[in-house]
Amino acid sequence: MSENKKAQNARGLSPSPLVIQDTQPARWAPGVEVDSKEDYDRFTHQLALELLDECTPVHIAVVAAQHMMFSDLLSRALDESRRALDVSHRLNRAKAAVSDAKLESYRERLNDLRNNWNDYTDIAIDFYKKKTWGAVGKKRHAETTKMKGIALAQWNEHGANVSSMSAFARARHKEFGVTERTLYEWIRKHRNAKS
């Protein structure tokens, strides 16, 4: 440091700070931000003059046509993305409506269950009775089921020798431990099943 600067620093005087001015560049280039209409008009006029000096009118026309087409392409892409966004919003609203409908359906089922609880319990109890008592019934009727098989075997063997199913049932029902009507029904169902 020079003696003069050392003396200024010692006395508390420092060099003046740099003043940074926000200046707009003199000419436009890609990446330069245009902040006002005046700058836009100035840069446009300046760029047009430079293009006229450097390019032929045909070349300028080609560049202008390319820019118009590119601008149209960007505009259509923007419109398409807006439409896609609109469809997306409509789809989300439809999904929400379906979710609301499902929720309402669940609510209706729950209300139906609450309102018809006694009917459902009766159905469940009947089912339980059939399931448990059915096994007891099968056990209780095991002997009758066995006799039915023997009676049908006798009918197959001797039925052709008897005048009718009624006559067979009348003559032999006591042998199988059932009523005449029961034996007749067994034979009738058996004959129909064979036909």
C-alpha positions as CSV (number, residue, x, y, z in Angstrom):
1,M,0.0,0.0,0.0
2,S,1.1,3.4,-0.7
3,E,1.9,5.9,2.0
4,N,-1.0,8.1,1.0
5,K,-3.5,5.2,1.3
6,K,-2.0,4.1,4.7
7,A,-2.4,7.6,6.0
8,Q,-6.0,7.8,4.8
9,N,-6.8,4.4,6.4
10,A,-5.1,5.4,9.6
11,R,-7.2,8.6,9.9
12,G,-10.4,6.6,9.3
13,L,-10.8,7.5,5.7
14,S,-11.3,4.6,3.4
15,P,-11.6,4.5,-0.3
16,S,-15.2,5.2,-1.5
17,P,-17.3,2.1,-2.0
18,L,-18.0,1.0,-5.6
19,V,-21.4,2.1,-6.8
20,I,-23.0,-0.7,-8.8
21,Q,-25.5,0.7,-11.3
22,D,-28.3,-1.4,-12.8
23,T,-27.7,-0.6,-16.4
24,Q,-29.5,-2.1,-19.3
25,P,-27.1,-3.4,-22.0
26,A,-26.8,-1.3,-25.1
27,R,-28.0,-4.1,-27.4
28,W,-30.2,-7.2,-27.1
29,A,-28.7,-10.7,-27.0
30,P,-30.3,-14.0,-26.0
31,G,-30.7,-14.2,-22.2
32,V,-31.1,-10.4,-21.8
33,E,-34.3,-9.6,-19.8
34,V,-36.5,-6.9,-21.2
35,D,-38.2,-5.1,-18.3
36,S,-40.1,-2.3,-19.9
37,K,-42.0,-1.4,-23.1
38,E,-39.4,1.2,-23.9
39,D,-36.6,-1.3,-23.8
40,Y,-38.6,-3.8,-25.8
41,D,-39.3,-1.2,-28.6
42,R,-35.6,0.0,-28.5
43,F,-34.2,-3.6,-28.7
44,T,-36.7,-4.5,-31.4
45,H,-35.8,-1.5,-33.6
46,Q,-32.1,-2.0,-33.0
47,L,-32.3,-5.7,-33.9
48,A,-34.3,-5.0,-37.0
49,L,-31.7,-2.6,-38.3
50,E,-28.9,-5.1,-37.6
51,L,-30.8,-7.8,-39.4
52,L,-31.4,-5.5,-42.4
53,D,-27.7,-4.7,-42.5
54,E,-26.5,-8.4,-42.2
55,C,-29.2,-10.4,-44.0
56,T,-31.1,-10.4,-47.2
57,P,-34.8,-9.8,-47.2
58,V,-35.4,-13.4,-48.3
59,H,-33.4,-14.7,-45.3
60,I,-35.3,-12.4,-43.0
61,A,-38.6,-13.6,-44.4
62,V,-37.6,-17.2,-43.9
63,V,-36.6,-16.5,-40.2
64,A,-39.9,-14.7,-39.7
65,A,-41.9,-17.5,-41.1
66,Q,-40.0,-20.0,-38.9
67,H,-40.7,-17.9,-35.9
68,M,-44.4,-17.6,-36.8
69,M,-44.6,-21.4,-37.2
70,F,-42.7,-22.0,-33.9
71,S,-45.0,-19.5,-32.1
72,D,-48.0,-21.4,-33.4
73,L,-46.6,-24.7,-32.3
74,L,-46.0,-23.3,-28.8
75,S,-49.5,-21.9,-28.7
76,R,-51.0,-25.2,-29.7
77,A,-48.9,-27.1,-27.1
78,L,-50.0,-24.6,-24.5
79,D,-53.7,-25.1,-25.5
80,E,-53.2,-28.9,-25.4
81,S,-51.7,-28.8,-22.0
82,R,-54.6,-26.6,-20.8
83,R,-57.1,-29.1,-22.2
84,A,-55.2,-32.0,-20.5
85,L,-55.3,-30.1,-17.2
86,D,-59.0,-29.5,-17.6
87,V,-59.6,-33.2,-18.4
88,S,-57.5,-34.1,-15.3
89,H,-59.6,-31.7,-13.1
90,R,-62.8,-33.2,-14.5
91,L,-61.5,-36.7,-13.9
92,N,-60.6,-35.9,-10.3
93,R,-64.1,-34.5,-9.8
94,A,-65.6,-37.6,-11.3
95,K,-63.4,-39.8,-9.0
96,A,-64.6,-37.8,-6.0
97,A,-68.2,-38.2,-7.1
98,V,-67.7,-42.0,-7.4
99,S,-66.1,-42.1,-4.0
100,D,-69.1,-40.2,-2.6
101,A,-71.5,-42.6,-4.4
102,K,-69.6,-45.6,-2.9
103,L,-69.8,-44.0,0.5
104,E,-73.5,-43.5,0.1
105,S,-73.9,-47.1,-1.0
106,Y,-72.1,-48.3,2.2
107,R,-74.3,-46.0,4.3
108,E,-77.4,-47.5,2.7
109,R,-76.2,-51.0,3.4
110,L,-75.4,-50.1,7.0
111,N,-78.9,-48.6,7.4
112,D,-80.5,-51.6,5.8
113,L,-78.6,-53.9,8.2
114,R,-79.7,-51.7,11.2
115,N,-83.3,-51.6,10.1
116,N,-83.6,-55.3,9.3
117,W,-81.4,-56.6,12.1
118,N,-84.1,-58.9,13.5
119,D,-84.7,-60.5,10.0
120,Y,-81.1,-61.2,9.6
121,T,-80.7,-62.7,13.0
122,D,-83.7,-64.9,12.3
123,I,-82.1,-66.1,9.1
124,A,-78.8,-66.8,10.9
125,I,-80.6,-68.7,13.6
126,D,-82.5,-70.8,11.1
127,F,-79.3,-71.5,9.2
128,Y,-77.6,-72.6,12.5
129,K,-80.6,-74.8,13.4
130,K,-80.5,-76.5,10.0
131,K,-76.8,-77.0,10.3
132,T,-76.8,-78.4,13.8
133,W,-80.2,-80.1,13.9
134,G,-79.6,-81.5,10.4
135,A,-76.9,-83.7,11.7
136,V,-79.2,-84.8,14.6
137,G,-82.0,-85.5,12.0
138,K,-79.7,-87.6,9.8
139,K,-78.7,-89.7,12.8
140,R,-82.4,-90.1,13.9
141,H,-83.5,-91.1,10.4
142,A,-80.6,-93.3,9.6
143,E,-82.7,-96.4,10.1
144,T,-85.4,-95.1,7.9
145,T,-82.9,-94.2,5.2
146,K,-81.5,-97.7,5.3
147,M,-85.0,-99.2,5.0
148,K,-85.7,-96.9,2.0
149,G,-82.8,-98.5,0.2
150,I,-84.0,-102.0,0.9
151,A,-87.6,-101.1,-0.1
152,L,-86.4,-99.7,-3.5
153,A,-84.3,-102.7,-4.1
154,Q,-87.4,-104.9,-3.4
155,W,-89.4,-102.8,-5.8
156,N,-86.8,-103.2,-8.5
157,E,-86.8,-106.9,-8.0
158,H,-90.5,-107.6,-7.6
159,G,-92.3,-104.5,-8.9
160,A,-93.0,-105.9,-12.3
161,N,-94.9,-108.8,-10.6
162,V,-97.3,-106.4,-8.8
163,S,-100.3,-104.7,-10.4
164,S,-99.3,-101.2,-9.3
165,M,-97.1,-99.1,-7.0
166,S,-100.1,-98.6,-4.7
167,A,-100.6,-102.3,-4.4
168,F,-96.9,-102.8,-3.6
169,A,-97.0,-100.0,-1.0
170,R,-100.3,-101.4,0.6
171,A,-98.9,-104.9,0.9
172,R,-95.4,-104.2,2.1
173,H,-95.3,-100.8,4.0
174,K,-95.3,-102.4,7.5
175,E,-92.2,-104.5,6.5
176,F,-90.2,-101.3,6.1
177,G,-91.6,-99.5,9.2
178,V,-93.3,-96.6,7.2
179,T,-96.7,-95.6,6.2
180,E,-98.3,-96.7,2.9
181,R,-98.1,-93.1,1.6
182,T,-94.3,-92.8,2.4
183,L,-93.5,-96.1,0.6
184,Y,-95.6,-95.0,-2.4
185,E,-93.7,-91.6,-2.6
186,W,-90.3,-93.4,-2.4
187,I,-91.3,-95.7,-5.3
188,R,-92.8,-92.8,-7.4
189,K,-89.7,-90.6,-7.0
190,H,-87.4,-93.6,-7.7
191,R,-89.3,-94.4,-10.9
192,N,-89.3,-90.8,-12.1
193,A,-85.5,-90.5,-11.4
194,K,-84.9,-93.7,-13.5
195,S,-86.9,-92.4,-16.4
